[in-house]
Amino acid sequence: MPELPEVETIRCGLEPLIVGKRIDRVIVRTPKLRWPIPADLSRMLCGQVIRSVERRAKYLVFRCHGGSMIIHLGMSGRLRVISGAVDPGKHDHIDIVFNNNTSLRFCDPRRFGALLWSAADPLQHPLLINSGPEPLTMEMSATYLYERSRGRRVSVKQFIMDHRVVSGVGNIYANEALFAARINPLTPAGRISRERYQRLASAIKKTLRKAIAAGGTTVRDFQNESGDPGFFQLKLKVYGRGSAPCFECGHAIRCIRKGQRSTFYCPQCQR
């Protein structure tokens, strides 16, 4: 699933290509993704001008003068800007056609993504209203994490991945940030000291910034708006490295699986 750095990479790539463009028509080939596409989407979007492309957590928000389009990429969604008439592929579900003969094409092989419309403030949409602070802002601080974690028995990894606590920290970057902070991901969140949360808050921010600078992480099928992969996977210290030697101490990286997520950590370095 594209995580915050991947979504931010896409946002940065799309912004100069579509801001200021007027939507002339909308082609919906698949009326249902994770949720049904609004039946009157074409009517609502035609004539709208894209005013900005923003990101909230792992969602993209395309603000127009009459409302906002909210897109989530799900497990395998991709957005590309194409020029002219390019025949759609099997999984190209939606084209938003602009007045300069370019289109924003939404491709999603697994169809877990979403495209929704909000006439009101998009940040008040049910999918976004309960999101915690953005991890790259001052609101997400050691003091904030420490105070929110008091009395919490869930693991610190589950805690920082809870979108109600921190907005948009996914599995890859939770593993990497906890390694950088030298914190065992299985430790109950309520047992982490303020000083250790200081390390963790800093590690989360540094990890995400480095990933954004590298264009995100391509583990399976992530591509940016130009069809290029990310390169942060070349810098991963623990994620995806189960049984491999730790780069710091040489101890074997441990991998445990709970639910549908894998946790990677070095039992020697992370206490």
Secondary structure, 3 states (H helix, E strand, C coil): CCCHHHHHHHHHHHHHHHCCCEEEEEEECCCECCCECCCCHHHHHCCCEEEEEEEECCEEEEEECCEEEEEECCCCCEEEEEECCCCCCCCEEEEEEECCCEEEEEECCCCCCEEEEECCCHHHCCCCCCCCCCCCCCCCCHHHHHHHHCCCCCEHHHHHHCCCCCCCCCHHHHHHHHHHHCCCCCCEHHHCCHHHHHHHHHHHHHHHHHHHHCCCCCCCCCCCCCCCCCCHHHHCCCCCCCCCECCCCCCECEEEEECCEEEEECCCCCC
